[in-house]
Amino acid sequence: QVQLVESGGALVQPGGSLRLSCVVSGGIFGLYKMGWYRQAPGKSRDLVADVTTGSSTNYADSVKGRFTISRDNAKNTVYLQMNSLKPEDTAVYYCNARFGTYNGWGQGTQVTVSS
């Protein structure tokens, strides 16, 4: 049974930084395309960033230049470094793993950007 567990969400002031982590267990991490999605209240769950098995990255326009996704295959972990946070970044952030027909999600971690 593959499990994804996120951590690192918090309340942070505008302009601050956070690093989210997602640990994957029960599967072969190196095979997964990993991504971070977010969902604000009343809105759809949208892609923030993803990283392929070859470490190619892709970002939503709204976070380019502020967020960085990375993966550590030795630790079965994907990270999302978030800098220059804005109130509109407030959302529940979800980790996602995909390989073939497998499409798994974590439980989410809350990020709130507010003064």
N, C-alpha and C positions, 0 to 999 in steps of 0.2 A: 504494500500500500504506500503510494507516494504521498508525502506530506510536505507542505510549504508553510513555513512559519516566519511571519514578518515581525520586525521590531524596529524601534527607533522613533516612532511617532511621538509628538509632543506639542505643547503650546510654545510658540516662538514669536518674537516681535518682528515686525516688518524690517527687512534688510538682514535678518539673521540667517543662520545656516542649520541644517540638519543632515544626518546621514541615516538612511534607512537600510536595513539588512533583511535578507530573506534566505533562510537556510532550507535546503531541500534534502529530504531523507527518503530512503526506500526506493530510489531509482538511480539511474546512471546520469548524473548531473551533466556530464560533458556532452550528452546527446541532445540536451534541451536548448531550444531557443528560449531565452528568458526575457521577460518584460515587466514593466511597472505600468499599472493603470491607476486612474483615480476617478472617484465619483463624489461629486458634491451633492448636497440635498436637493432633490427634485430634478437632478440632471442625469444624463446617461454616463456609463462607465467608459472613459476614453483613454486611449493610449497616451502615456507620458514619454516612454522611451523603451527601446528593446535592444537586445544584443544577441547576435548569432553565435553559433558554436565556434566560429572563426574570429569572434570579437569585433565584428562589424556592428556599428551602432546606428540608431535611428532615433530622432527626437521630434516631438510635437513642436510646432513653430513657437508656441507660447513659452517654452522652457529652454529653447536653444540659447547657448551661451551662459546659462545659469545652472543647469542641472547636468550631471555626468553619471552615466550608468557604467558599471564595470562588473566583471565576474572573476571569481577565484575558484577555479575548478578543483584545486586541492582541498578547499574548505567547503565545497558544495554550496557556495554562497554567491548571491548577486547583491550589489549595492546600488543605492541611488544617492549621490551627493547632491544636495540642494542648497544653493547659495542665493543670496539676494532675494529671499523669499518675499512674496507679496500676499496681501489678503486674499486675492483670487486663487492662490494656490491651496487654500483651505479645502480639504477633502479627506475621504478615506482612501488610502493608497493600498492597492492590491498587487501582490506578486503573481506572475503567471508563468507557467512552464508549458512548452509545446514540443511534441515530437510525434510525427505520424498522426494517428487519430487521438492521441492523448492531448488533453487541454485541461490543465489543473490550475487551481486557484488557492491562494492563502485566505486567511480569515480577515485580513485587512488591518491597517494601523492608522489611527487618526492623526492628521496633521492640521493644526490650527494656527493660522498666522494672524495675530491681533495684538494691538497695543493695549 
